[in-house]
Amino acid sequence: MQLRYSFRLYPDTIQQAALARAFGCARVVFNDAVRAREDARKAARPFPTAGELSRKLITEAKQTKERSWLGEVSAVVLQQSLRDAETAYRNFFASLKGTRKGPRTGPPRFKSRKDARQSIRFTANARWSITGSGRLNLPKIGAVKVKWSRTLPTAPTSVTVIKDAAGRYFASFVLDTDPTADQARMPETDRTIGIDLGVTHFAVLSDGTKIDSPRFLRRVEKKLKKAQRELSRKQKGSKNRVKARLKVARAHARVADARREFHHQLSTKLISENQGIAVEDLSVAGLARTKLAKSVHDAGWAQFLSMLRYKAERYGRTLITIGRFEPTTQVCSTCGVKDGPKPLNVREWTCAGCGTVHDRDTNAAINVKTAAGLAVSACGAPVRPGAIPAQREETGSRGFPTEPRAA
């Protein structure tokens, strides 16, 4: 299973300038590849192959006066930029044919130098390495200081250097993990749980546990509004506007980081304590078009469910998703009588069949667990297996990488 481990980078002034050149060269090569393909399409000619683009846009371009500065960066960075353009076109055509899952994607667009996020990728043949002192040595950039927040379990195969909208630098390592070793780290358990996600409480479990929603965006909304007002008053093109934009971007980054950390901690806790987990297939995109849009985005349900999926796959747990149209809030979890829909302001109700007083969210969580078929597993029956796609992101323990990668 492939995962990504991200670490904060602290390049000095010279290294930041070298990274800026690498970002710019990768962007130019990507745009040249898109332009070459668009010209071929308009002229009704076959698309140039990857080899032709590599020879024309990199090898031959370095010999010209207009593109001689492409030789100042690693050739692997330019080759990976061409590969990104090739992947973007492949995804676009697969989306047109209907063979690609997910929302429909458009054709590749030109990258702008004003984009807030920039990235370059180094593969194994780029001869990058982790030095003995813990720095990341990148070709034609130098040894960059890294803040190691956890241990790399295996030797990484590639590294992507990212600059985000807040001006921070990150190194994202791709590595292969051993599923057997990962599953051995998890404690054995036969517990199963149902989860009902909401706005008032972030999650309510079928055992009655209620997890409050931190409301990360709501808590800093006033400060964020003030920063955005200050940004709108700055003159376009001025240095003060750049400072104000960074201030807004950093505020948003703090909110996103806090939300992601909360999701990681909660998802890891649920995965480690339960063998089977049942959740509801929520239409986040649909709920984001209602009056609850800000609260839905602030909760980040999609990110949390994605973490549950790949962690269940990694650690040998079972995650079952039930249909979004299952009447979990209308059915009594005690006698099974369907009592009909209820408005959102009704948080408690009494079953007309058996007279049981139900908490709306707890009853829904129990029904989610029952609908997933996990209720019988508490008696010792095996949990129903299911195929879960993995996500390339995860959290880990803190520490220093134990196996530095040699050049």
Phi, psi and omega in degrees: 000131180267135179226163177245134174243122183251141180223150180281135177253148178230076179286149176280185185297318180293319179292325176296320177295320178294321177293323178297321176296318179295318177300316181294318180295318178297321179293319181295317180295320177298314180295322177296322179293318178295319180294320179297320179288323178293321177297320178294323179293317180292328179273004180059037177253159176297148178296139176294144180285170180296323178294319178295319179294321180296318180292319185281315188272344182241298186296306181286329181293328179295337181277349181269160180288326183288332184237023182294335181288355175294337179285355181279350181241169180294137180294334180295323178299319180290321178295320179292330176293319174298321179295323177297319177295320178297318179294321179297318178291323179296318178294323180295314180291324176294325177292322178296322181281347181084011179270352180258129180284159178096184180295154182291134181257150179267178179290158178300143179246161179292141177274144181254146177291345179268003177299138183287337183244128179233151180205152173221156184232137177243124176266186186295325182283002176277352178061044171271160184203163172256118185287169179296334179272002176091016177264156178263111182269113182249140182297133179062017175234316178114185181274111185263138179291135182237139173264098183281110181263352180199174184264138173282119183292327179222172179288128180288156180261334178205164178221137177245126177264125187237137169244119185269183184294336180274005179082013179269151179249140180224150172246120182250111182266138173256129180214159179261130179255159180266112182300324181295316179293323179295318181291330178291337180285337183278136178291146179286137180203153176243015180286148174229153185214148171248141185237130173245113181275144181208187181258316178298310170245139181299317180210142174237125183267159183291345176272006178098354180289133178243128181251116183293150177276123182294335180053059184299317181288320181298327184289331182248016185297321182293317179294323180292321177297320179296317179295323179289326175294318177297323178295319182293339182270350181279146181288135181295135181090353182273160178291327178295327177291323177297317178296319180293323179294320178296325179296317178293317181297321179292325177295317177295323180295321178296320178296314181295320180295317180295319179295317180296320178296319177298316179297319180297314182295316181292316181295320178295320179296316180293320180293321183287333185265347186228140176277326179233136181229134178243132178227168179259141179281092184277144173268085184295321180296323178289317179294333179288353177260007179259184179289349177267017188302313183295320179291324179294314179294324180294325179289323178069047182299318184299318179295319180295315179295323177297320177295320178298321183295308186286331177287325175296320177294320183289319187258013174073027176264170181245125176242122182243131180250126178263164182294148182289343182265009176292127184283066184290333180268355183255344186257137176285126181285350180269308183250347177085009180282133178274118187260002176090167181291157182222144177293163185293337181283352177272106181260342175226146179209156181252129181292132179286343182272312184245352178079011180285134176272122185248140162281129188304312185286318179296319178298321178295320179296321178295319179293327176297317179295319180292317181295332179280352180081020182265353184294327183283340184289344177291340179271002178111352179290151181292147179283139181296126181283162177201154180272125181236122177291147183263150177252144183270064176196144180191170176254164180208183181282159179278153178154190183250142181301130185275336183235087179299142182274123181280154179289000000 
